Amino acid sequence: MTRDSAAHHRRHPLRWLLPALAVIGWIVIAGALGPLFGKTMDVQKNDNSSFLPNNVESTKVQNLDKNFTSVQSTPAIVVYVRDSGLTAGDRAKIQSDLPQMASHFGGGQLTGPPIGPVFSPDGKAAQVVLEFATTDPKTLKPAIPWVRHLATDRPGLSAHVTGPAGILADLINAFGGISGVLLYVTGGIVLVILVLVYRSPILPVVVLGSAVFALTLANGLVYLLAKHDVITLNGQSNGILDVLVLGAATDYALLLVSRYREELRRYRDRFDAMRAALRAAAEPIAASGITVIIGLLCLLTSDLKSNRSLGPVGAIGIACSMLAMLTVLPSILALLGRAAFLPFRPHFESHPAEQHGVWSRVARWVGHRHRPIWIVTTLVLAGLAGGIVQLNANGIPEDQSFTKNVDSKVGMGVLSEHFPAGAGSPVEVIFQADHLQAVLAAVRGIPGVAQAAPFTGQQAGPGAQAGPPKVAGGLALVDATLNEAPDSPASYRTVRAMRAAVHAIPGARALVGGFTATNLDVQDTAKRDRDVIIPIVLVVVFVVLLVLLRSLVAPLVLVATVVLSFFATLGVSGYVFHNLFRFAGADSAFPLFAFVFLVALGVDYNIFLMSRVREEVSARGHRAGILAGLTVTGGVITSAGVVLAATFAALTVIPLVFLAEVAFAVAFGVLLDTLVVRSLLVPAVLIDIGRPAWWPGKNWRAAP
């Protein structure tokens, strides 16, 4: 039915004023917050110890460390190696580096002079330990490259900087791509897809420009909140924020633009068409955004501050995306009118192309073969889920957490080849000082411990003991060097065994911490978060669908299909990570991140579909309404899924395994949701269920 706006001549001549003011307002906001856009790296915290709650064992040890050292430190391990054996000149070079390091880092940047050199038993390597008197990444960022340049200044002698400080510096460099390459790649991908979708020189620029408004607002707000310690921001949250805003904003834009094009065929006046489009699109966009926001805010129940911070960071991004797409984008489109769609302008009373396109054929096929389609699709998804057995989500060793050979990764390999792998990152045991001998005996008796010695408070080579043990506040400290790499599964097993042994000593009140224990506690806490948050998110999604669809059965079906899609995505991820990419494993937080994004974002497309289906069912009946909704929304939802998948895939420009895994899982899962679950499984199941799918809402009495 067409709606010629016969009354448009009586419209107030200043009806363009409100859209113009909205655009001006956004320009002012962008101008005010724009300078903060590139400053988010200044407020990031990327060390694991800042993520843990105060009640875990490694955090308690970190707090008690203040009794033994006046400042928190981060060790860097400089490892020199010559495969044919260190020469006299090499040894002289290494010795000459020490005073240069001490001089360059004077003024309290180190806790003391460089420790070492300690030469390997095979005579091919040497290590020097620098204890930086800080845990601040901004201080370590320039320090580590200087050490690397100094240490490598001899032909034939290789040198690498590894250990916690070297790894942290490489992480900072990896996240440096967020403010530059990532944004350019993501923006370029979105622009190319929009050009292909719209075949217009104007619309892609309008949509992407509106998304940039949202991105500027989101980054500015996040920077201010992180600067004032309201939230904790890390590199991965910052990167996810950018792709999430660009992806979600473009998705909402595609839905609004599609509906605006429809209404321009029904209304002669562009402002009337935009009002109708906003009335129709606002509910699914709001429902979608609120679902994602609430799902992300469920992360506030996380014990890990990094996960907890992603909740409000992501929620701010989605809220800014919704706000921009419901204010500035419709304002610009209303001002431009049909000219925005050049050269394919939708004319008043023209015939919609969707009714005879590919999605009309898909809808007819689903209508004729609905039962075989949903049965086969379900079996295929269930089969794909079998790959979960290959998904090793028990943590990624730090030296394997990069997708390319960064210096700290190479150095860790050299260190483990020539020295005990845990050298430079000792496990710390703090206990009542009068139980020193019992604790020492227990620690030394643990398989996997290379050596253990009391902390004396004096500078000495690794493993050496100089002077009596230091006692502070009735407490003593033992440093234990492990045989395995400090972030390997074997070292985690050793720490668990060590904790069990020293906890069993009566009266010792021993606590085990340090770099390895911190990483272990991060993994254990991530598993706890996964078990708690996933059920909460499912309940939230179900409640939102319940309110939106005003029925009980359809939301249950939608939640079940999204969960099945999630497990299928995890299964494919298991196959791909293990057999194709050869990753060392997946972070314990990976299933939680994948679930939150896939369920919250995946249900978006079902919301887009089902909100239109509910509208069509009321007018056409159950079966015809489902097929009509699929026909009309097929193109726009598929385009939205491709955009979101592509934006998350852009995370792979950051050379971190964790983000590469999240990028693959979300990209694959979103495409699975849009192309299979939303297009085939959901409509086929609902057609087979029939009108009871809408029970107890009014549509369950609709025509069949």
C-alpha positions as CSV (number, residue, x, y, z in Angstrom):
1,M,0.0,0.0,0.0
2,T,1.4,3.4,-1.0
3,R,1.1,6.4,1.2
4,D,1.3,9.6,-0.8
5,S,1.9,12.5,1.6
6,A,-0.9,14.7,0.5
7,A,-0.5,16.9,3.5
8,H,3.2,17.5,2.9
9,H,2.5,21.0,1.4
10,R,1.2,22.0,4.8
11,R,4.3,21.0,6.6
12,H,6.2,23.7,8.4
13,P,9.0,25.0,6.2
14,L,11.5,24.7,9.0
15,R,11.1,20.9,9.3
16,W,14.7,20.6,8.2
17,L,15.9,22.6,11.3
18,L,15.9,19.7,13.8
19,P,18.0,17.4,11.6
20,A,20.4,20.3,10.9
21,L,20.8,21.0,14.6
22,A,21.4,17.3,15.3
23,V,24.2,17.2,12.7
24,I,25.8,20.4,14.1
25,G,25.5,19.0,17.6
26,W,27.5,15.9,16.6
27,I,30.1,18.0,14.9
28,V,30.6,20.0,18.1
29,I,30.9,16.8,20.2
30,A,33.4,15.3,17.7
31,G,35.4,18.5,17.9
32,A,35.5,18.4,21.6
33,L,36.4,14.7,22.0
34,G,38.4,14.3,18.9
35,P,41.7,15.2,20.5
36,L,41.2,12.3,23.1
37,F,40.7,9.7,20.3
38,G,44.4,8.8,20.0
39,K,45.2,9.0,23.7
40,T,43.6,5.8,24.9
41,M,47.0,4.0,24.8
42,D,48.2,6.3,27.5
43,V,45.7,4.9,30.0
44,Q,46.0,1.2,29.2
45,K,47.1,-1.4,31.7
46,N,48.4,-4.6,30.0
47,D,50.1,-6.5,32.9
48,N,48.2,-9.5,34.2
49,S,48.8,-8.6,37.8
50,S,46.6,-5.5,37.5
51,F,43.7,-7.7,36.3
52,L,43.4,-10.0,39.3
53,P,41.1,-9.5,42.3
54,N,42.7,-8.8,45.7
55,N,41.7,-12.1,47.2
56,V,43.7,-14.5,45.0
57,E,47.0,-15.9,46.3
58,S,49.3,-14.3,43.8
59,T,47.9,-10.8,44.5
60,K,48.4,-11.3,48.2
61,V,52.0,-12.2,47.5
62,Q,52.4,-9.1,45.4
63,N,51.1,-7.0,48.2
64,L,53.4,-8.7,50.8
65,D,56.4,-8.1,48.5
66,K,56.4,-4.5,49.7
67,N,57.9,-5.9,53.0
68,F,61.0,-7.0,51.1
69,T,61.4,-4.4,48.4
70,S,60.5,-0.7,48.5
71,V,59.3,-0.7,44.9
72,Q,57.5,-3.0,42.5
73,S,59.8,-4.3,39.8
74,T,59.6,-6.0,36.4
75,P,62.6,-8.1,35.3
76,A,64.0,-8.0,31.9
77,I,66.3,-10.9,30.8
78,V,69.0,-10.1,28.3
79,V,70.2,-13.4,26.7
80,Y,73.3,-13.4,24.6
81,V,74.1,-16.4,22.4
82,R,76.6,-17.6,19.8
83,D,75.9,-21.1,18.4
84,S,79.6,-21.9,18.0
85,G,80.3,-20.9,21.6
86,L,81.0,-17.5,23.2
87,T,84.4,-16.1,22.4
88,A,86.6,-14.0,24.6
89,G,85.5,-11.0,22.7
90,D,81.9,-11.9,23.3
91,R,82.5,-12.1,27.0
92,A,84.3,-8.8,27.0
93,K,81.4,-7.2,25.1
94,I,78.9,-8.6,27.6
95,Q,80.9,-7.3,30.6
96,S,81.2,-3.9,28.9
97,D,77.5,-3.7,28.5
98,L,76.8,-3.8,32.2
99,P,78.2,-0.4,33.2
100,Q,76.5,1.2,30.2
101,M,73.2,-0.3,31.3
102,A,73.7,0.9,34.8
103,S,74.7,4.4,33.7
104,H,71.8,4.7,31.2
105,F,69.2,3.6,33.7
106,G,70.6,5.7,36.6
107,G,68.4,7.7,38.8
108,G,66.4,4.9,40.2
109,Q,65.1,3.2,37.0
110,L,66.6,-0.1,38.2
111,T,66.3,-1.6,41.7
112,G,70.1,-2.2,41.6
113,P,73.0,-2.8,39.2
114,P,72.5,-5.5,36.5
115,I,72.6,-9.0,37.8
116,G,75.1,-11.2,36.0
117,P,76.4,-12.2,33.6
118,V,75.6,-15.9,34.2
119,F,77.1,-18.2,31.6
120,S,75.4,-21.3,30.4
121,P,77.0,-24.8,31.1
122,D,77.5,-25.3,27.3
123,G,79.4,-22.0,27.0
124,K,77.1,-20.8,24.2
125,A,75.0,-18.3,26.0
126,A,74.9,-15.8,28.9
127,Q,72.2,-13.9,30.6
128,V,71.9,-10.6,32.4
129,V,68.9,-9.6,34.5
130,L,67.7,-6.0,34.8
131,E,65.2,-5.4,37.5
132,F,63.3,-2.3,36.4
133,A,61.8,-0.4,39.4
134,T,58.4,-0.1,37.8
135,T,55.4,-2.0,36.4
136,D,54.4,1.0,34.2
137,P,54.3,0.0,30.5
138,K,55.0,3.6,29.5
139,T,58.4,3.5,31.2
140,L,59.3,0.1,29.8
141,K,58.3,0.9,26.2
142,P,61.4,3.1,25.4
143,A,63.7,1.2,27.8
144,I,63.6,-2.2,26.2
145,P,64.4,-1.1,22.6
146,W,67.5,0.7,23.9
147,V,68.7,-2.4,25.7
148,R,68.1,-4.5,22.5
149,H,70.1,-2.0,20.4
150,L,73.0,-2.0,22.9
151,A,73.1,-5.8,23.3
152,T,73.1,-6.6,19.6
153,D,76.0,-4.3,18.7
154,R,78.5,-7.1,17.9
155,P,78.7,-9.1,14.6
156,G,77.9,-12.8,15.1
157,L,76.7,-12.4,18.6
158,S,72.9,-12.6,18.9
159,A,71.1,-10.9,21.8
160,H,67.5,-10.8,22.8
161,V,65.5,-9.2,25.6
162,T,62.8,-11.4,27.1
163,G,61.3,-12.0,30.5
164,P,58.2,-10.1,31.8
165,A,59.6,-6.7,30.8
166,G,60.5,-7.8,27.3
167,I,57.2,-9.5,26.7
168,L,55.3,-6.5,28.1
169,A,57.2,-4.2,25.7
170,D,56.3,-6.4,22.8
171,L,52.7,-6.5,23.8
172,I,52.7,-2.7,23.9
173,N,54.2,-2.5,20.4
174,A,51.6,-5.0,19.2
175,F,48.8,-2.9,20.6
176,G,50.3,0.1,18.9
177,G,48.6,-0.9,15.7
178,I,45.2,-0.2,17.3
179,S,45.4,3.6,16.8
180,G,46.7,3.3,13.3
181,V,46.7,0.3,11.1
182,L,43.7,-1.4,12.7
183,L,41.5,1.7,12.2
184,Y,42.6,2.2,8.6
185,V,42.1,-1.5,7.8
186,T,38.7,-1.7,9.5
187,G,37.5,1.6,7.9
188,G,38.7,0.5,4.5
189,I,37.0,-2.8,4.7
190,V,33.7,-1.2,5.8
191,L,33.9,1.4,3.0
192,V,34.5,-1.3,0.3
193,I,31.6,-3.4,1.5
194,L,29.3,-0.4,1.6
195,V,30.3,0.6,-1.9
196,L,29.5,-2.9,-3.1
197,V,26.2,-3.0,-1.2
198,Y,24.9,0.5,-2.2
199,R,26.7,1.1,-5.5
200,S,26.5,4.7,-4.6
201,P,29.2,7.3,-4.1
202,I,27.3,9.2,-1.3
203,L,25.7,6.6,1.0
204,P,28.9,4.8,2.0
205,V,30.5,8.1,3.0
206,V,27.4,9.1,5.0
207,V,27.2,5.7,6.8
208,L,31.0,5.5,7.5
209,G,31.0,9.2,8.6
210,S,28.2,8.6,11.1
211,A,30.1,5.6,12.4
212,V,33.2,7.7,12.9
213,F,31.1,10.1,15.0
214,A,30.1,7.2,17.2
215,L,33.8,6.0,17.4
216,T,35.0,9.4,18.4
217,L,32.4,9.7,21.1
218,A,33.1,6.2,22.4
219,N,36.9,6.6,22.5
220,G,36.6,10.0,24.2
221,L,34.3,8.7,26.9
222,V,36.4,5.6,27.5
223,Y,39.6,7.7,27.8
224,L,38.1,10.0,30.4
225,L,36.7,7.1,32.4
226,A,40.0,5.1,32.3
227,K,42.0,8.3,33.1
228,H,40.0,8.8,36.3
229,D,40.2,5.0,37.2
230,V,36.5,4.4,36.8
231,I,37.3,1.5,34.4
232,T,40.4,-0.5,33.6
233,L,41.4,-0.4,29.9
234,N,43.8,-2.8,28.2
235,G,45.0,-3.2,24.7
236,Q,42.6,-6.0,23.7
237,S,39.5,-4.1,25.0
238,N,40.7,-1.0,23.2
239,G,41.0,-2.9,19.9
240,I,37.7,-4.7,20.3
241,L,36.0,-1.3,21.1
242,D,37.0,0.1,17.8
243,V,35.9,-2.8,15.6
244,L,32.8,-3.3,17.7
245,V,31.7,0.3,17.2
246,L,32.4,0.4,13.5
247,G,30.8,-3.0,13.0
248,A,27.7,-2.4,15.1
249,A,27.1,1.1,13.9
250,T,27.3,0.0,10.3
251,D,24.8,-2.9,11.0
252,Y,22.3,-0.4,12.5
253,A,22.9,1.9,9.6
254,L,22.2,-0.8,7.1
255,L,18.9,-1.6,8.7
256,L,17.8,2.0,8.9
257,V,18.9,2.8,5.3
258,S,17.1,-0.2,4.0
259,R,13.8,0.8,5.8
260,Y,14.3,4.4,4.6
261,R,14.6,3.2,1.0
262,E,11.3,1.3,1.4
263,E,9.5,4.3,2.9
264,L,10.7,6.6,0.1
265,R,8.7,4.4,-2.3
266,R,5.6,4.9,-0.1
267,Y,6.0,8.5,0.8
268,R,6.6,11.4,-1.6
269,D,8.1,13.6,1.2
270,R,11.6,12.6,2.4
271,F,10.9,13.8,6.0
272,D,7.7,11.7,6.2
273,A,9.6,8.8,4.9
274,M,12.3,9.1,7.5
275,R,9.8,9.4,10.3
276,A,8.2,6.2,9.2
277,A,11.5,4.5,8.8
278,L,12.6,5.5,12.3
279,R,9.3,4.3,13.8
280,A,9.9,0.9,12.1
281,A,13.6,0.6,12.7
282,A,14.0,2.1,16.1
283,E,12.5,-0.9,17.9
284,P,14.8,-3.6,16.4
285,I,17.8,-1.4,16.6
286,A,17.1,-0.5,20.3
287,A,16.3,-4.1,21.1
288,S,19.5,-5.3,19.4
289,G,21.6,-2.7,21.1
290,I,20.1,-3.2,24.5
291,T,20.7,-7.0,24.2
292,V,24.3,-6.5,23.4
293,I,24.8,-3.8,26.1
294,I,23.2,-5.9,28.8
295,G,25.1,-9.0,27.6
296,L,28.4,-7.0,27.8
297,L,27.5,-5.6,31.2
298,C,27.2,-9.1,32.5
299,L,31.0,-9.1,32.4
300,L,30.8,-6.8,35.4
301,T,30.3,-10.0,37.4
302,S,33.8,-11.2,36.3
303,D,36.5,-11.5,38.9
304,L,39.1,-10.5,36.2
305,K,39.4,-6.7,35.9
306,S,40.3,-7.1,32.2
307,N,37.0,-8.9,31.5
308,R,35.1,-6.6,33.8
309,S,36.4,-3.5,32.0
310,L,35.4,-4.9,28.6
311,G,31.8,-4.9,29.8
312,P,31.4,-1.1,30.2
313,V,33.9,-0.4,27.4
314,G,31.9,-2.4,24.9
315,A,28.6,-1.2,26.3
316,I,29.7,2.4,25.8
317,G,30.7,1.6,22.3
318,I,27.3,0.0,21.5
319,A,25.4,2.8,23.1
320,C,27.3,5.4,21.1
321,S,26.7,3.4,17.9
322,M,22.9,3.3,18.6
323,L,22.8,7.0,19.5
324,A,24.6,8.0,16.3
325,M,22.6,5.8,14.0
326,L,19.3,7.0,15.5
327,T,20.2,10.7,15.5
328,V,22.9,11.9,13.2
329,L,22.5,9.3,10.4
330,P,18.7,9.9,10.0
331,S,19.3,13.6,10.1
332,I,21.8,13.5,7.3
333,L,19.6,11.1,5.3
334,A,16.6,13.3,5.8
335,L,18.4,16.4,4.6
336,L,19.8,14.6,1.5
337,G,16.6,12.7,0.7
338,R,16.6,10.6,-2.4
339,A,19.9,12.1,-3.6
340,A,21.7,10.0,-1.0
341,F,20.9,6.9,-3.1
342,L,22.3,8.2,-6.4
343,P,22.5,6.8,-9.0
344,F,19.8,4.3,-7.9
345,R,17.2,6.6,-6.3
346,P,14.1,5.0,-5.0
347,H,11.2,6.7,-6.7
348,F,7.8,7.3,-5.2
349,E,5.5,4.2,-5.9
350,S,8.3,2.3,-7.5
351,H,8.4,-1.5,-7.3
352,P,10.7,-2.9,-4.5
353,A,13.5,-5.1,-6.0
354,E,13.5,-7.4,-3.0
355,Q,10.3,-9.1,-4.1
356,H,11.9,-10.7,-7.1
357,G,15.5,-11.1,-5.9
358,V,17.6,-14.0,-4.6
359,W,16.0,-13.8,-1.2
360,S,12.6,-14.3,-2.6
361,R,13.8,-17.6,-4.1
362,V,15.5,-18.6,-0.8
363,A,12.2,-17.9,1.0
364,R,10.2,-20.0,-1.5
365,W,12.7,-22.9,-1.0
366,V,12.5,-22.7,2.8
367,G,8.7,-22.6,2.5
368,H,8.6,-25.8,0.4
369,R,11.3,-27.8,2.2
370,H,11.2,-26.4,5.7
371,R,11.3,-29.7,7.6
372,P,14.3,-31.3,5.8
373,I,16.1,-28.0,5.9
374,W,16.0,-27.5,9.7
375,I,16.7,-31.2,10.4
376,V,19.8,-31.3,8.1
377,T,21.0,-27.9,9.3
378,T,20.7,-29.0,12.9
379,L,22.7,-32.2,12.3
380,V,25.4,-30.3,10.4
381,L,25.8,-27.8,13.2
382,A,25.9,-30.5,15.8
383,G,28.6,-32.3,13.8
384,L,30.7,-29.2,13.6
385,A,30.4,-28.8,17.4
386,G,32.4,-32.0,17.7
387,G,35.6,-30.1,17.2
388,I,35.3,-28.7,20.7
389,V,37.4,-31.6,21.9
390,Q,40.4,-30.1,20.1
391,L,39.9,-26.6,21.6
392,N,42.6,-26.4,24.2
393,A,41.3,-23.4,26.1
394,N,43.8,-23.6,29.0
395,G,46.0,-20.7,28.3
396,I,48.6,-19.6,25.8
397,P,52.3,-19.5,26.8
398,E,53.5,-15.9,26.7
399,D,56.2,-16.7,24.1
400,Q,53.6,-18.4,21.9
401,S,51.0,-15.5,22.3
402,F,52.3,-13.7,19.2
403,T,51.5,-14.6,15.7
404,K,55.0,-13.5,14.5
405,N,58.5,-13.9,15.9
406,V,58.9,-11.0,18.2
407,D,62.2,-10.6,20.1
408,S,60.9,-11.7,23.5
409,K,59.5,-14.9,21.9
410,V,62.8,-15.7,20.3
411,G,64.7,-14.9,23.5
412,M,62.5,-17.2,25.5
413,G,63.3,-20.0,23.2
414,V,67.1,-19.3,23.5
415,L,66.8,-19.0,27.3
416,S,65.0,-22.3,27.6
417,E,67.5,-24.0,25.4
418,H,70.6,-23.0,27.4
419,F,69.3,-22.3,31.0
420,P,66.6,-23.5,33.3
421,A,63.5,-22.1,31.5
422,G,62.2,-20.4,34.6
423,A,65.4,-18.3,35.1
424,G,64.6,-14.7,35.6
425,S,61.0,-15.3,36.6
426,P,61.2,-17.1,39.9
427,V,58.2,-18.4,41.9
428,E,57.9,-16.5,45.2
429,V,56.9,-18.2,48.4
430,I,56.2,-15.9,51.4
431,F,55.7,-17.5,54.8
432,Q,56.4,-17.2,58.6
433,A,60.1,-16.9,58.9
434,D,60.5,-19.5,61.7
435,H,59.4,-22.2,59.1
436,L,62.2,-21.5,56.7
437,Q,63.8,-24.9,56.6
438,A,60.5,-26.7,56.3
439,V,59.4,-24.5,53.4
440,L,62.8,-24.8,51.7
441,A,62.7,-28.6,52.0
442,A,59.1,-28.7,50.7
443,V,59.9,-26.5,47.7
444,R,63.1,-28.2,46.8
445,G,61.3,-31.5,46.8
446,I,58.8,-30.5,44.1
447,P,59.5,-32.1,40.7
448,G,60.1,-29.3,38.2
449,V,62.0,-27.0,40.7
450,A,65.5,-26.4,39.4
451,Q,66.7,-24.5,42.5
452,A,65.3,-22.6,45.5
453,A,67.0,-20.1,47.8
454,P,66.0,-17.6,50.5
455,F,65.7,-14.0,49.5
456,T,68.6,-12.0,51.2
457,G,67.9,-8.5,49.9
458,Q,71.3,-8.3,48.3
459,Q,72.2,-8.2,44.6
460,A,73.7,-11.5,43.5
461,G,73.7,-13.7,40.4
462,P,70.6,-15.8,39.8
463,G,70.5,-18.7,42.1
464,A,73.3,-17.4,44.3
465,Q,72.8,-16.8,48.0
466,A,74.7,-13.9,49.7
467,G,74.2,-13.2,53.4
468,P,71.4,-14.3,55.7
469,P,67.8,-14.6,54.7
470,K,65.9,-11.3,54.9
471,V,63.1,-11.2,57.5
472,A,60.5,-8.5,57.4
473,G,57.5,-8.3,59.7
474,G,58.1,-11.9,60.8
475,L,58.0,-13.1,57.1
476,A,60.6,-14.6,54.9
477,L,60.7,-15.2,51.1
478,V,62.0,-18.1,49.0
479,D,62.7,-17.7,45.3
480,A,62.3,-20.9,43.3
481,T,63.5,-21.3,39.7
482,L,61.5,-23.8,37.6
483,N,62.8,-26.1,34.9
484,E,60.1,-25.2,32.5
485,A,59.1,-22.0,30.9
486,P,57.4,-19.8,33.5
487,D,54.1,-19.7,31.5
488,S,53.9,-23.3,30.3
489,P,51.3,-25.9,31.5
490,A,54.2,-27.8,33.1
491,S,55.1,-24.8,35.2
492,Y,51.5,-24.3,36.2
493,R,51.4,-27.9,37.4
494,T,54.6,-27.3,39.4
495,V,53.0,-24.2,41.1
496,R,49.9,-26.1,42.0
497,A,52.1,-28.9,43.6
498,M,54.1,-26.2,45.4
499,R,51.0,-24.6,46.8
500,A,49.7,-27.9,48.0
501,A,53.1,-28.7,49.7
502,V,53.7,-25.4,51.5
503,H,50.0,-25.0,52.5
504,A,50.3,-28.3,54.3
505,I,53.1,-27.0,56.6
506,P,51.4,-26.3,59.9
507,G,51.8,-22.6,61.1
508,A,53.8,-21.5,58.0
509,R,50.8,-19.7,56.4
510,A,52.7,-19.9,53.2
511,L,51.6,-18.1,50.0
512,V,52.9,-18.8,46.5
513,G,53.1,-16.0,43.9
514,G,55.3,-14.5,41.2
515,F,55.0,-14.3,37.4
516,T,54.0,-18.0,36.9
517,A,51.5,-18.0,39.8
518,T,49.9,-14.8,38.5
519,N,49.4,-16.3,35.1
520,L,47.9,-19.4,36.6
521,D,45.5,-17.4,38.7
522,V,44.5,-15.4,35.7
523,Q,43.6,-18.7,33.9
524,D,41.8,-20.1,36.8
525,T,39.8,-16.9,37.4
526,A,38.9,-16.8,33.7
527,K,37.5,-20.3,33.9
528,R,35.4,-19.3,36.9
529,D,34.1,-16.2,35.0
530,R,33.1,-18.4,32.1
531,D,31.1,-20.8,34.2
532,V,29.2,-17.9,36.0
533,I,28.7,-15.4,33.2
534,I,27.6,-17.6,30.3
535,P,24.3,-18.6,32.0
536,I,23.6,-15.0,33.0
537,V,24.0,-13.8,29.4
538,L,21.6,-16.6,28.2
539,V,18.9,-15.5,30.6
540,V,19.4,-11.8,29.6
541,V,19.1,-12.6,25.9
542,F,16.0,-14.8,26.6
543,V,14.3,-12.0,28.6
544,V,14.9,-9.4,25.9
545,L,13.5,-11.6,23.2
546,L,10.5,-12.4,25.4
547,V,9.7,-8.7,25.7
548,L,10.4,-8.0,22.0
549,L,8.4,-10.9,20.5
550,R,5.7,-11.0,23.3
551,S,5.7,-14.8,23.1
552,L,7.4,-17.7,25.0
553,V,8.0,-20.3,22.4
554,A,9.8,-18.3,19.7
555,P,12.4,-16.9,22.1
556,L,13.2,-20.4,23.3
557,V,13.7,-21.5,19.7
558,L,15.9,-18.5,19.0
559,V,18.1,-19.0,22.1
560,A,18.5,-22.7,21.3
561,T,19.6,-21.9,17.7
562,V,22.1,-19.3,18.8
563,V,23.6,-21.6,21.4
564,L,23.8,-24.4,18.7
565,S,25.5,-21.9,16.4
566,F,27.9,-21.0,19.2
567,F,29.0,-24.6,19.9
568,A,29.4,-25.2,16.1
569,T,31.7,-22.1,16.0
570,L,33.7,-23.4,18.9
571,G,34.0,-26.7,17.2
572,V,35.2,-25.2,13.9
573,S,37.6,-23.0,15.9
574,G,39.0,-26.1,17.6
575,Y,39.7,-27.8,14.2
576,V,41.2,-24.6,12.7
577,F,43.3,-23.5,15.7
578,H,44.8,-27.0,16.2
579,N,45.2,-28.3,12.6
580,L,45.4,-25.3,10.4
581,F,46.9,-22.4,12.4
582,R,48.9,-24.6,14.7
583,F,48.3,-22.3,17.7
584,A,49.7,-23.5,21.0
585,G,46.3,-23.2,22.6
586,A,43.5,-20.8,23.4
587,D,43.2,-18.4,26.4
588,S,40.9,-19.5,29.1
589,A,38.9,-16.3,28.5
590,F,38.4,-17.2,24.8
591,P,35.2,-19.2,25.2
592,L,33.7,-16.4,27.3
593,F,34.6,-13.7,24.8
594,A,33.4,-15.8,21.9
595,F,30.1,-16.5,23.7
596,V,29.4,-12.9,24.7
597,F,30.0,-11.6,21.2
598,L,28.4,-14.4,19.3
599,V,25.3,-14.8,21.4
600,A,24.8,-11.0,21.9
601,L,25.7,-10.1,18.3
602,G,24.3,-13.3,16.8
603,V,20.9,-12.7,18.3
604,D,21.0,-9.3,16.7
605,Y,20.2,-10.8,13.3
606,N,17.4,-12.8,14.7
607,I,16.0,-9.7,16.2
608,F,16.2,-7.9,12.9
609,L,14.5,-10.8,11.2
610,M,11.9,-11.5,13.9
611,S,10.8,-8.0,14.5
612,R,9.9,-7.7,10.8
613,V,8.4,-11.2,10.8
614,R,6.1,-10.3,13.7
615,E,5.0,-7.2,11.7
616,E,4.3,-9.3,8.6
617,V,2.6,-12.2,10.4
618,S,0.1,-9.7,11.9
619,A,-0.9,-8.7,8.3
620,R,-0.3,-11.9,6.3
621,G,-0.6,-14.9,8.6
622,H,2.1,-17.2,10.1
623,R,3.7,-18.9,7.1
624,A,3.4,-16.1,4.6
625,G,4.6,-13.6,7.2
626,I,7.7,-15.6,8.0
627,L,8.6,-15.9,4.3
628,A,7.8,-12.2,3.6
629,G,10.0,-11.2,6.6
630,L,12.9,-13.4,5.3
631,T,12.5,-11.9,1.8
632,V,12.6,-8.3,2.8
633,T,15.3,-8.5,5.4
634,G,17.5,-11.1,3.7
635,G,19.8,-8.7,1.8
636,V,20.2,-6.1,4.6
637,I,20.9,-8.7,7.3
638,T,23.4,-10.6,5.2
639,S,25.2,-7.4,4.4
640,A,25.2,-6.5,8.1
641,G,26.7,-9.9,8.9
642,V,29.4,-9.5,6.3
643,V,30.3,-6.1,7.6
644,L,30.6,-7.2,11.2
645,A,32.5,-10.3,10.3
646,A,35.0,-8.3,8.2
647,T,35.5,-5.7,10.9
648,F,36.3,-8.4,13.5
649,A,38.6,-10.1,11.0
650,A,40.5,-6.8,10.9
651,L,41.7,-7.6,14.4
652,T,44.2,-10.0,12.9
653,V,46.4,-7.0,12.0
654,I,47.5,-7.0,15.6
655,P,50.0,-9.9,15.9
656,L,48.4,-11.6,19.0
657,V,47.1,-15.1,19.0
658,F,44.3,-14.3,21.4
659,L,42.9,-11.5,19.2
660,A,43.4,-13.6,16.1
661,E,41.3,-16.4,17.7
662,V,38.6,-14.0,18.8
663,A,38.6,-12.5,15.3
664,F,38.2,-15.9,13.6
665,A,35.5,-17.1,16.0
666,V,33.4,-14.0,15.8
667,A,33.8,-13.6,12.0
668,F,33.0,-17.3,11.3
669,G,30.2,-17.3,13.9
670,V,28.5,-14.2,12.6
671,L,28.6,-15.5,9.0
672,L,27.2,-18.8,10.2
673,D,24.4,-17.0,12.0
674,T,23.5,-14.7,9.1
675,L,23.8,-17.2,6.2
676,V,22.6,-20.5,7.9
677,V,20.9,-20.0,11.2
678,R,18.9,-16.8,10.5
679,S,18.3,-17.7,6.8
680,L,17.5,-21.4,7.0
681,L,17.2,-22.8,10.5
682,V,15.1,-20.2,12.2
683,P,12.4,-19.7,9.6
684,A,12.3,-23.4,8.8
685,V,11.8,-24.4,12.5
686,L,9.2,-21.6,13.0
687,I,7.2,-22.7,9.9
688,D,7.2,-26.3,11.1
689,I,6.1,-25.3,14.6
690,G,3.3,-23.2,13.2
691,R,1.2,-20.7,15.0
692,P,2.0,-22.0,18.5
693,A,5.5,-20.4,18.0
694,W,3.8,-17.1,19.0
695,W,2.1,-18.4,22.1
696,P,0.8,-16.7,24.2
697,G,1.0,-13.5,22.1
698,K,-1.7,-12.4,19.7
699,N,0.0,-13.8,16.6
700,W,-0.5,-17.4,17.7
701,R,-4.1,-17.0,16.6
702,A,-3.0,-15.5,13.3
703,A,-3.9,-17.2,10.0
704,P,-1.7,-20.3,9.2
